[in-house]
């Protein structure tokens, strides 16, 4: 069996080795390096085009220099120095003028000629707008051109060669460096082709990875959605070709196992509380009722019975919390506004009368998928808490607001404010002395939070200008399910 599993994993690795072993961060590094390589390639191609243009200009400059040198050497030997200098100046000016088409620059020649002649005294003649270069420029063979010279609108550079002339003079002949447009277009076309190919490859890879990852994540999400219903019994498949998903599956399975153990422990606690604690309490109360009329000290018996009733109430609330945590129960779509209105009318009006309280309700139509009796108990606890701490003669304000994806139930009273450090603990089980009145059992608001969280919502407590406010967010029922009859049956 182990050998078959190993062989199956090996086949998967061979089938998609690159995809299987390169995590996302590696793909990002590869993409970044590919982008840098593309930029370097484009820069390199343009450098090659420029180098080719410089080499071509240098060859043509050397040819021009050789031709002009030969013309100077072919002058009659019987010429005087003044005549020879005049002839040389004429040849230089004619060549400089020819290079610019007489100043018209209309021949279409890209690499224009530069001709300069400097005599022994340092006087320079030749192409207009260009001075004799510095020694450093001559050593490099590259001359910077001012804008507007030699038919170069934006300036640029030229490569040049220098020849010595009889009598101590020097001759500089050069050509402007202009990249061949066809080569530039070819370089950009090649770079654009590579960029497009890389873009298409990246998009294809991203779609492939997104589809693969989405399918895996959907399986994880579906597993988590089913976990509550099946008691965390299912497990994620750890035999995944991608190591990050293997690690995620192992951690998820460990979490599911721990959750299953915790739920099982809560289930055992539920049974123990129901059998070992609440049972004896009920029996004791029955015995007290039976002997109440037969013995003296009826007040003490009544006090004992009241204490047992309180213990019984705590047990029922604790069992409700555990039941909400561990029991997979079917949910129906219930009208939150109707439930809250019914509770106020049927159960809490008489409690409010004792303190001369009034209710101000703004209940919008809203529905939520919930376990009906647990939602009722949560709403009961919120209302009971508001009435308990409200100032006599004040108003309890209740609202239900449909916020689209969520339904918000809010209950607030006019009463003493709760310290901020206490608000952070108010939903802890057993914390009942929020206002210095330890008359509760500290489980009512804990049940509210449990029901809200198990329903996919949340609960918050805060002070407002005149008192205290509790808000419960519950997921809204969607579409056609957002209706129910007043008896709770779905339409």
Phi, psi and omega in degrees: 000315179295322179295319179296318178297317179296319180294321178296318178294322179296319178296321178296319179294319179294326183289323181219061186296315182296314180293328187285326191249359176258110178287177186300316183298328177292319177298321179295320177296317179299317179297318179297316178295322178295319178296318177297319178297322178295315178297318178296322179297314179299315178298319179296319179296318178294324176295321177296319177297317179295319179296320177297319179295320178295318180296319177297317178297321180295318178298317181290326177294317178296322177294318178298318180296318180295319179294315180293324178296319179295324178293320178293322180290337183273002177296147181304136183290343183274005178288146176284169180297321180294319180293319179296320178295321179294319178296317179297319179297320179297315179299319181294316183292321179297317181293321178295322180289321177298327184295337180249017181054042180071024181089000181272331179055045184244013183274349183082002178292126182275316182262097183279150182274147175237129181226125176228143175230128178240128180275182183295333180279354179095002179282134185243136174228163176137221184301128183291144176086000182237124177270166178295127186295162176287168180297322180294319178295322179293323179294322180282340181077008182238129185241131175281139184249132173292152179297139177090358179262149176051042177062027180250102184298322184255017182077228180118214182215166178219155172254144187218157173234149183242134178237141177277142180248153175300143180091006176093002179276173179225148179238128178245124178234129181217176176224142176291146180266110179231123180290140179295120181304324180294323177290322178297316178297320179296320180296314179293323179295318178297315179296319179295322178297315179295320179297317179296317179297318179294321179296314179297320178296318180295317179297315178298317179295319179297318178295319180296313180293320181296318179294318180295314181292322180297319179298318179294315180295324176298322177295319177297316181295319178296322178297316180293325177295326180276346188298319182295323183284328184256015176070030179059034183274333182284161180226150176283151179284117180272357181269067182248140182291338181268127185297327181292326178284330173299314180296318178297318179296319179296315179294320180295318178295321177297319178295319179296319178297316178295321178296318178298318178296318180294318179295319178297320178295320177294324177297318177295321177297321179301314181293320181295316180296317182294323186266311190274341184245307184289325179302306177300326178296316180295321178296317180298320179294321178298318178296319179296319178297325182288327185259000185300322183273358186252350185230167177279183179060052180297328180295320179294321177295321179296321178295318178297320180295322179295321179293320178293325177296321178295318177299319179297320179295318177298319179298316181295321179292318178297319177296325177295319177298312181295321179297319178294330181280320194250342188268115173287105186241145180292143182250145174237160178276121183239150176276111184294319182296320180291320178299315182293319178298318180296317179298318181295315184289321189269332191239328192249354179297317182291328176293321178293328180298327181298328180252011180056044178269157175232158180249135173239106189245135173232090191250101176283153179293123181202145182231155179214146173281120185203164169279113192305312185291326178291321177297319178299318181293323177295314178296322176302315182294322180295314179295317180299319179295320180295318180292320185300320186254008180284149175290140178304139178078007182265189184239135172265121181256127181235144178212149172232123184235128175274110182257025180090265180282340183231155173246126181252125175251125182233136177226127179221153181230173172255110184191193182295145177283154181255132178303147185297323179292334177284324180301324180294341182248003192292337180264006178285136177300132178091353180269108188233358186256048185297326183240025181076016180235092186275058181262351179263181180254000173075017182243346184297308180287334174297320176296320179301313181295320180298314180297317181296314181293318180293337177277354183092018180242210181201171179219144181222151176233143180201157172274149171233190190300325187243355183181227191232147185224134173242134179235132176242124174259127180233146178294137180280144174290144187260146167051233186291344180279357186276037177220153174200155173284167181293342178270003175098354180280146180284144174279000000 
